[in-house]
């Protein structure tokens, strides 16, 4: 088969007339076929008082059935549909796309990290890491040795400075006895070589012995402190008592019961004193 298929125009006058005739024929045939059924239904409805068939062939419902149907329609009618107010939702297309993008990035990062962890370091990286660890260990060991050296040096200096502490403490009682012996000689007899030459000579000898002992103490870093009139210092003095004295300043040392000593600026024995209080 060759050639072109002819085009049929629906609204062309001859074509439209043929189609109209066909529809009319089909409608008359349907009416002819359906008429017996309509008469049968109308007869059944007429016997029940629901509807009746007119002379023109129309099926008319009774007034009571029509009113009942209308009332039922009114009762079953639904409420009017109202438009919903515009509302805002928390999720949006942009937010969903952003979340999806973030999830993709996180999953991509996780995959990259897993790949990085799975990848074994190269030989150069291993050697570089070992060299860094060895350097760190070396620096730490050098710092530790330096600390040990400084601590040992300090301990040696401290031991050298205070090696004579126990020996110095044993000589403090001797210095105290010499001081008490000098104080027991009355002041008027200390320089009286004519009437009391023996006592004056004894006092002079005790005084020279005490001075030489104090010089030996000073050479070894042992210094005596605590004189009347000095300001009271709780780090250096032990207060045994207080007494008023208007001639002296409040808070100063009035009497020295036992002198104090310091070895290389460290107090090995505080001075026992009496303090002046407000009268």
C-alpha positions as CSV (number, residue, x, y, z in Angstrom):
1,X,0.0,0.0,0.0
2,X,1.4,3.3,-1.1
3,X,0.1,6.8,-1.2
4,X,-1.2,9.3,1.3
5,X,-4.2,8.8,3.7
6,X,-6.9,11.3,3.0
7,X,-7.6,13.8,5.8
8,X,-11.2,13.8,7.2
9,X,-12.4,17.2,8.4
10,X,-14.9,16.7,11.3
11,X,-16.7,20.0,10.8
12,X,-16.9,19.8,7.0
13,X,-20.6,20.2,6.1
14,X,-21.1,16.8,4.4
15,X,-19.1,14.9,7.1
16,X,-21.0,16.7,9.9
17,X,-24.4,15.8,8.3
18,X,-23.5,12.1,8.1
19,X,-22.4,12.0,11.7
20,X,-25.6,13.7,12.9
21,X,-27.7,11.2,11.1
22,X,-25.8,8.3,12.7
23,X,-26.3,9.8,16.2
24,X,-30.1,10.4,15.7
25,X,-30.5,6.8,14.5
26,X,-28.7,5.4,17.5
27,X,-30.8,7.6,19.9
28,X,-34.2,6.5,18.4
29,X,-33.1,2.9,18.6
30,X,-32.2,3.3,22.3
31,X,-35.6,5.0,23.1
32,X,-37.4,2.2,21.3
33,X,-35.5,-0.5,23.3
34,X,-35.8,1.4,26.7
35,X,-39.5,2.3,26.5
36,X,-40.8,-1.1,27.7
37,X,-38.5,-0.9,30.7
38,X,-39.6,2.6,31.5
39,X,-43.3,1.6,31.4
40,X,-42.6,-1.4,33.6
41,X,-40.8,0.8,36.2
42,X,-43.5,3.5,36.0
43,X,-46.3,0.9,36.6
44,X,-44.5,-0.5,39.6
45,X,-43.9,3.1,41.0
46,X,-47.6,4.0,40.3
47,X,-48.9,1.0,42.2
48,X,-46.8,2.1,45.2
49,X,-47.8,5.8,44.9
50,X,-44.2,6.9,44.3
51,X,-44.4,8.2,40.7
52,X,-46.8,8.2,37.7
53,X,-46.3,8.2,33.9
54,X,-47.8,11.1,32.0
55,X,-49.4,11.0,28.6
56,X,-46.3,12.5,27.0
57,X,-44.2,9.7,28.4
58,X,-42.6,11.6,31.3
59,X,-42.0,9.9,34.7
60,X,-43.3,12.3,37.4
61,X,-42.7,11.8,41.2
62,X,-45.4,12.4,43.7
63,X,-45.3,15.6,45.8
64,X,-44.7,13.7,49.2
65,X,-41.7,11.8,47.8
66,X,-40.3,14.9,46.3
67,X,-40.6,16.8,49.6
68,X,-39.0,13.9,51.5
69,X,-36.1,13.8,49.1
70,X,-35.6,17.5,49.3
71,X,-35.6,17.4,53.1
72,X,-33.1,14.5,53.2
73,X,-30.8,16.4,50.8
74,X,-30.9,19.4,53.2
75,X,-30.2,17.3,56.3
76,X,-27.3,15.5,54.6
77,X,-25.7,18.6,53.2
78,X,-22.2,19.2,54.4
79,X,-20.8,22.3,55.9
80,X,-19.2,24.8,53.5
81,X,-15.6,24.3,52.9
82,X,-13.4,27.2,54.0
83,X,-9.9,27.9,52.7
84,X,-7.0,27.1,55.1
85,X,-5.0,30.0,56.3
86,X,-1.4,30.2,55.0
87,X,1.0,28.6,57.4
88,X,4.7,28.3,57.7
89,X,6.5,25.0,58.0
90,X,9.8,24.4,59.7
91,X,11.3,22.4,56.9
92,X,11.8,23.7,53.4
93,X,13.3,22.5,50.2
94,X,16.4,24.6,50.8
95,X,16.9,23.2,54.3
96,X,16.4,19.6,53.1
97,X,19.0,20.2,50.3
98,X,21.4,21.7,52.9
99,X,21.0,18.7,55.2
100,X,21.5,16.3,52.4
101,X,24.7,18.3,51.4
102,X,26.0,18.2,55.0
103,X,25.3,14.5,55.2
104,X,27.1,13.9,52.0
105,X,30.1,15.9,53.2
106,X,30.2,14.1,56.5
107,X,30.0,10.7,54.8
108,X,32.7,11.8,52.4
109,X,34.9,13.0,55.3
110,X,34.4,9.6,57.1
111,X,35.3,7.7,53.9
112,X,38.4,9.9,53.4
113,X,39.5,9.3,57.1
114,X,38.9,5.6,56.8
115,X,41.0,5.6,53.6
116,X,43.7,7.6,55.3
117,X,43.8,5.3,58.3
118,X,43.9,2.2,56.1
119,X,46.7,3.7,54.1
120,X,50.0,2.5,55.5
121,X,52.8,5.1,56.1
122,X,55.7,5.1,53.8
123,X,59.3,4.2,54.8
124,X,60.3,7.8,54.8
125,X,57.4,8.8,57.1
126,X,58.3,6.0,59.5
127,X,62.0,7.0,59.7
128,X,61.0,10.7,60.2
129,X,58.7,9.7,63.1
130,X,61.4,7.5,64.7
131,X,63.9,10.4,64.4
132,X,61.4,12.8,66.0
133,X,60.8,10.4,68.9
134,X,64.5,9.9,69.4
135,X,65.1,13.6,69.4
136,X,62.4,14.1,72.0
137,X,63.8,11.4,74.2
138,X,67.3,12.9,73.9
139,X,66.1,16.4,74.9
140,X,64.1,15.0,77.8
141,X,67.2,13.0,79.1
142,X,69.4,16.1,78.8
143,X,66.9,18.2,80.7
144,X,66.7,15.5,83.4
145,X,70.4,15.3,83.7
146,X,70.6,19.1,84.0
147,X,68.0,19.1,86.8
148,X,69.9,16.3,88.6
149,X,73.1,18.3,88.3
150,X,71.5,21.5,89.6
151,X,69.9,19.6,92.6
152,X,73.2,17.9,93.4
153,X,75.1,21.2,93.2
154,X,72.5,22.8,95.6
155,X,72.7,19.8,98.0
156,X,76.5,20.0,98.0
157,X,76.5,23.7,98.7
158,X,73.9,23.3,101.5
159,X,75.9,20.5,103.0
160,X,79.1,22.5,102.9
161,X,77.4,25.6,104.4
162,X,75.7,23.8,107.2
163,X,78.1,21.0,107.9
164,X,79.2,22.6,111.2
165,X,75.7,23.2,112.5
166,X,75.9,20.5,115.1
167,X,79.4,21.6,116.1
168,X,78.4,25.2,116.3
169,X,75.4,24.4,118.5
170,X,77.6,22.5,120.9
171,X,79.8,25.6,121.3
172,X,76.8,28.0,122.0
173,X,76.7,26.9,125.6
174,X,80.3,27.8,126.0
175,X,79.7,31.3,124.7
176,X,76.7,31.7,127.0
177,X,78.8,30.7,130.0
178,X,81.5,33.2,129.2
179,X,78.9,35.9,128.9
180,X,77.4,35.1,132.2
181,X,80.9,35.1,133.8
182,X,81.5,38.6,132.6
183,X,78.1,39.8,133.7
184,X,78.7,38.4,137.2
185,X,81.6,40.9,137.7
186,X,80.4,44.2,139.0
187,X,81.1,47.1,136.7
188,X,83.1,49.1,139.3
189,X,85.5,46.2,139.7
190,X,86.1,45.5,136.0
191,X,88.7,48.2,135.6
192,X,89.9,48.6,139.2
193,X,93.5,47.2,138.9
194,X,94.6,48.9,142.1
195,X,92.1,47.6,144.7
196,X,91.0,44.5,142.9
197,X,93.7,43.6,140.5
198,X,92.9,39.9,140.4
199,X,89.2,40.4,139.6
200,X,90.0,43.0,137.0
201,X,92.6,40.7,135.4
202,X,90.1,37.7,135.4
203,X,87.4,39.8,133.8
204,X,89.8,40.9,131.1
205,X,90.9,37.4,130.3
206,X,87.3,36.1,130.1
207,X,86.4,39.0,127.8
208,X,89.4,38.3,125.5
209,X,88.4,34.6,125.4
210,X,84.8,35.5,124.5
211,X,85.9,37.9,121.7
212,X,88.2,35.3,120.2
213,X,85.4,32.7,120.2
214,X,83.1,35.1,118.5
215,X,85.7,35.8,115.8
216,X,86.1,32.1,115.2
217,X,82.3,31.9,114.9
218,X,82.2,34.7,112.3
219,X,84.9,33.1,110.2
220,X,82.7,30.0,109.9
221,X,79.4,32.0,109.2
222,X,78.1,31.9,112.8
223,X,76.9,35.3,114.0
224,X,75.4,36.3,117.3
225,X,72.4,38.6,117.4
226,X,70.0,40.0,119.9
227,X,70.9,43.3,121.7
228,X,68.7,45.6,123.9
229,X,67.0,48.2,121.9
230,X,66.6,46.1,118.7
231,X,63.1,45.9,117.2
232,X,61.3,42.6,118.0
233,X,61.1,40.1,115.1
234,X,59.2,36.9,115.7
235,X,61.4,35.1,113.1
236,X,64.5,35.9,115.2
237,X,63.3,36.3,118.8
238,X,61.4,34.3,121.4
239,X,59.4,36.6,123.7
240,X,59.6,35.3,127.3
241,X,57.8,38.2,129.0
242,X,56.7,41.8,128.6
243,X,57.1,44.7,131.0
244,X,56.5,48.5,130.8
245,X,59.3,50.9,130.6
246,X,58.6,54.6,129.8
247,X,62.2,55.3,128.9
248,X,62.3,52.8,126.0
249,X,60.2,52.4,122.8
250,X,57.2,50.1,122.8
251,X,57.9,46.8,120.8
252,X,61.6,46.8,121.3
253,X,63.8,44.4,123.2
254,X,64.4,45.4,126.8
255,X,66.4,42.5,128.1
256,X,68.3,39.6,126.5
257,X,68.1,36.4,128.5
258,X,70.0,34.3,125.9
259,X,71.6,35.5,122.7
260,X,70.6,34.1,119.3
261,X,72.8,32.8,116.6
262,X,72.6,32.5,112.8
263,X,74.6,30.2,110.6
264,X,74.9,31.5,107.0
265,X,71.7,33.6,107.5
266,X,69.8,30.6,108.9
267,X,68.6,30.8,112.5
268,X,70.0,27.9,114.5
269,X,68.9,29.4,117.8
270,X,66.4,32.3,118.4
271,X,67.2,34.9,121.0
272,X,65.2,34.7,124.2
273,X,64.2,38.3,125.1
274,X,61.9,40.4,127.2
275,X,59.8,43.0,125.2
276,X,58.8,46.5,126.2
277,X,55.0,47.1,126.3
278,X,53.0,50.2,126.5
279,X,52.8,51.7,130.0
